[in-house]
Amino acid sequence: MLRTLQTYKLLFLRLIFIVIGIELSLYFFRIGLLFTGIFGLCMVFLLGREMYFYVRNMVLIYNKTISSILQDDFSSDFSKHKFNSTYNELFTLYETLKSKQNEQVTRDIIYRSILNNIESGVIILQKQEKDWSIFLMNDYFSSHFNVPKVSKWRYLKNQLPSLCEIIEEDDFHEIKTSIEISINEKSKQTFVLQASRTEIFEQDYFIVLLDSIQNVVEKKEKDAWINLMKVISHELLNSITPIRSICQNLEDLVEQDSLSTEDLEDIKNSVQTMLRRSDHLQKFVEGYRKLAMLPSPKKEKAELQHLVDSCIQTMNPLFKKNNIEVTNAVAQNILINVDSQQIEQVIINLLTNSINALENSNLKQISISAEAKNNRIFIKVSDSGKGIEKEIEEKIFLPFFTTRTEGAGIGLTLSKNIIEAHGGYISHKSENNTTVFEISLVED
């Protein structure tokens, strides 16, 4: 405030000097001092010119600063004027708003980074007159649904009509429901749709969240099984106690001076019991260890057809023994970036399942095919077996679930974990009287 008054005082003083100069010049003209009067007018002219440029510069600086603030453009440099105390408050305002804008931009970047890194689809709409525009679409939504980051609602409707129809049916009001959406025109996935509407500073926003039920369930399922493995591993160690008890009993027996026929029979039975129990525990713990200690994949480029041929060659004795016809329909030009050993293990597990499924079939055929589409590689292993019964479809990927008496029940679980570690997923379905397991991998 004081600086503003000081500015007005300086302008007022300049005006007073100009008026006094004019009066003195006129006075000199009246008393006949012509040259002194002309000199006075020149001084008045110089004072007027100086005041003009002073006011002009002040107005220009104020206009430029205010314009920068209104347009959120804080790139201007006023450092050469900072020593002029007249503009201190103006520049303080400018720097304060600049600092706040920088903080806001930093927050926006952080918030967008967080939204782009969560595994949920997020899209925020903003009401503009009678239409909606897309205020924000996170990377997961764009990449998972293969939708470009469009700016208008009508463009999104062309990409995801099933989602947009549900939102429009409820007239952009709060929604919480499930929805099936086709991914890359392939299999459908179920998502939880949550939408809410809010008004901020007279701006209408509509927020849409999409969470894959499959991802949520699989994460919870995996966490549950990891905890279960820890508990069961503990119990398995506790089950060694009776074996130790048998060993102590044997030690007491062998320390006797003589052994009766009954003692020898006890020793024999005890040893057989320990061997059976030890074999069972070893297989059981080994199965858990394979699932819980799966190493991270070491990816490298590999030719898919060659990889499949290697698996078929490994399994060839079993194919011949069971009279199974195997077809490798994978094209030569498909390259995948994977851990070859782990993917071979997955294909061998699927082929083993197919062999067991064909045990009582008259037509014994297995086919392996692949296609590259929409930045993904789809690998299919199909057989002409009887298929998977409806009652057990949801259980086949659970650890230690098996329908075979001699099976360990970890093959499909291990395969599922390997594919997920590669950033893909594995699914199964029945089509044209064949059972198909499909592996989906992201094409790097």
Secondary structure, DSSP 8 states (H G I E B T S, - for coil): -HHHHHHHHHHHHHHHHHHHHHHHHHHHHHTT-HHHHHHHHHHHHHHHHHHHHHHHHHHHHHHHHHHHHHTT------GGGTT-GGGHHHHHHHHHHHHHHHHHHHHHHHHHHHHHHSSSEEEEEEEETTEEEEEEE-HHHHHHTT----SBHHHHHHH-HHHHHHHHHTTT--EEEEEEEESTTSSEEEEEEEEEEEEETTEEEEEEEEEEHHHHHHHHHHHHHHHHHHHHHHHHHHTHHHHHHHHHHHHHHHTSSS--HHHHHHHHHHHHHHHHHHHHHHHHHHHHHHHHT------EEEEHHHHHHHHHHHHHHHHHHTT-EEEE---TT-EEEE-HHHHHHHHHHHHHHHHHHTTT-SS-EEEEEEEEETTEEEEEEEE-S----GGGGGGTTSTT--SSTT--S-HHHHHHHHHHHTT-EEEEEEETTEEEEEEEEE--
